[in-house]
Amino acid sequence: MCALVVLGLGLTAPPALAAEVNVAVAANFAGPLRPLAEAFTAATGHSLRVSSGATGKFYTQIRAGAPFEVLIAADDETPKKLVAEGHAVAGSNFTYAIGRLVLWSAQPGFVDDQGAVLASGKFAHLAIANPKIAPYGAAGLEVIKARGLSAAITPKLVTAESIAQAQQFVATGNAELGFVALAQVAVPGKPVVGSYWLVPSSLYGEIRQDAVLLKAGEKKSAAVALLAYLKTAPAKAVIQSHGYGQ
């Protein structure tokens, strides 16, 4: 059955000329991309050259001519803008995952399952990805506002360049709390470190994460194959196993 899926997508294994795809991936999806990359290589022979970071920074770099061939973003607006501005291929963007936000602490028992710790005053620092360039950071601010805690928490915010750095601030103890992606906390096959609150989706706007074929990859069969692979059932299963919605 798997062979039929692969062949149906034109993902021959291995191709006569295996190639490397230059991929820019949102920091929250860097972990899930590792097993996906291994499976993609096994199915096609192609490999990935991955750069991870904040979607907003990638947008700036792509507009400036960075040679990325595929963008796996943390939102759906950035791929749309790149298409509209002529930096990405029209019709190639699609939603590969729905992001889920958590409030996380590296300390077991520190975060309760209702997020009441936000109003407790028991912390000095809360890490958040730069909301100007990172969708999860913007979502975190929405949660704080929805809880009516902007005035109390704003002075405690520690702004990170990306969601990966926000997680690092919490992991190292530089912040007691942080808003990160569920995928960074609940890793398949590994015990959860610390404690977290899965934030109700009603408290922030839907985080639709889109992928798009960039102009540099328009004529690259390996780049096209990667986007096709992300739509397959095996890829979707991996994405869901890391805590994302579809």
N, C-alpha and C positions, 0 to 999 in steps of 0.2 A: 504493500500500500504506500509506504514511504517513497519507494522508487517511482511510483506513478505520480505522486505529488511533485516530486523533484523534476521529473521529465516534463510534466504538464506546464511547469513554469519556465522551462528552458534552462534549468539549472543542471546541466550535464555534469557528471562527476567521474573523473576530473576533466576540465576543459583542456583543449589542446594548448591554449596559451593562458595559464593562470596569471592573474594580475593582483596588484595591491590596491585597495580602496582607501582613499584618504578621507577619514570620517571625523567630523566634529560632533561630539556627543555631550548633551547636558550632564552636569556632574551627578545628578541624582540617578541617571541611568547607566553610569559607567560600570557599576557592579553587574547588573543583569546583562550588559553587552558582552561580558567576558564569555559566559557559556554560549551565548548566541553566536559569537564570533567563531568559537571552536566548531560548533555544529555547521555553521555556514561554510567554513573551510572544508570540513569533511564532506559536505554535499557538493561543493562546487570547485574546490581547489584554490579558490581565491582567498586572499588574506586581507586583514584590516590593519591600517595604520591609524591609531586612535588618539585623538586629542580631546581631553575632557575639560569642562569649565562652565562658566556662566553663559547662558544663551545670548544675553545682551552683548557680551564681549565678542562672541562669535559673529553676531550680526555686523558689528563694526568692522571686524577683520575681513569678513567676506566682501563687504562693500568696498574695502580697501584693496581687494585683489588676492586675498589669501587663497591658496590652491585647494581648498576643501572640495570634495566631490559630492559628499552627502552630509546633510545636517540632520541630526536626530535631536530635536529641540525639546525644551521643557514647557513650551506653550504652542499655541496654534497661530498666534498673531505674527510671530517672527517669520515663519515660512511663507505666510501670505504676503507679508511686506516684501520679502525677497523676490517672490514671483512677480508682484506688481511693479517692482523696480528693475526687473530684467536680470536679476542675479540668480534666479532659479527657474526651473522648467515648469511652465504652466501645466496644471493638471496632475503633477507628480506628487503633490503634498497630500498626506492622509494621516489620520489619527492612529497611532500605534498603541497608545496607552492613555489611561486616565489616572492622573497622579493622586495620591492620598497623603494627606498631611498629618504629622504627629508632633506632639510636644514631648521631647525626650530628655531624660537625665541619665547620666552614667551611674547614678546612685540608685540601687535597688530600693523600691518603696517610696522614693521621693515624689514621684508623680502618681497621682490617683487616677482612677478611670473616668472621672468627670472633669478633670482639668481644674479642680478647685485651687490647686497650688498657685495658679496665676494670681489669685486675689489674696493669697495668704501673707504676702510680704516676707516670706521665708527665704528669699533668694536675692542676691546682689546683682547678678548679671544674667541676661537672656540673649543667646546668640541667634542671629537671624541673617539670612543671605540678603545682600543688597537688594532692596525691593525695586530699585530702578532698573535692574538688569536681570533679576532672578525671580521668576514667577512664584516659587515657593516662599520667598521672602515677602512678596506682596501679599500672598495668602495669609501669612503669619500676622501681618499688620491688620488684615481684615478681621481675624479672630480676636485680636486684642481690642479692636474697636467695637466688635459685636458684643464683647463681654463688658464694655464700658470702662475699660482699664487703661486707655491711652495715656492719660495724665500720670497715672501711677507707674506705668511700666516704661514709657519712653525714655526716661533718664537711665534706665537699667539696660537698655539695648546695646548689644555689641554687634556691630555690622561686619559681616564677612564678605569676601569677594564672591564666594560661591557657596552653594549648599554643602559642598564637601568640606570647605573651611569652617562653616558653621558647626558641622558635626565634630570636626577636630577640636574646636574651642571647648565643646562640651566634654568630649572624650578625655581631654587633657586637664579638665578641671578649671579652665580659665572662665568658664561660665557654668553655672549649676544647671541651666536649662537651655533648650534650643528648639526651634522649629525646623524639622528636617522631613525628609520623605520616609514613608513607611518602609520602602525598599532598602533604606540605609540601616534600618534597625532590625527588621525581621528578615534575616537572610536564610534562605532554605538550607536545612541541614546544620544550622548553627544555633546555639542557645542565644536568647535575647540578652543583651548586656544592659543592666540598669532597669529603668522603668519608663513607660510611655503612656500617653493618652492619644488614642486614635480620634482625631478631631472630627466631629460630625460635619458632613459635607454641606450642611445648611449654613454653616458659619463662614464659608468662603466660596468664592466663585469657582466653578468647575475648572480643574487644571487639565485641559486637553493638550496632550503632548503629540505634536506632529513631526513627521520626517518629510524631507523633501530632497529631490535631486537638484543639485546645484549645476550651474552652467558648465563648470569645469568637468563635471561627470556626465554631461549630456550624451557624449559619444563613447562613453566607457561602458562596455558590456558588464564589467564586474560591478560597477556602481549601480547599474540598473538591476542586476541580479540581487544585490543586497536588499534593495527596497522590496523586491518581489519576495525575498525570503522572509522578511519581517511580517508579511501578510499570511504566511503559511500556518497551519494548525500547530505544528511542533513549536514554532517560534512564539505563537500566542500563548501556548501552555507555559513556556518558560517565563514569559512576561507576567502572566497571572500568578505564577508561583512566587514571584518576588513582590507581591502585594499590590500590583496595579490592576485597575479596572480596564474593561475593554469597551 
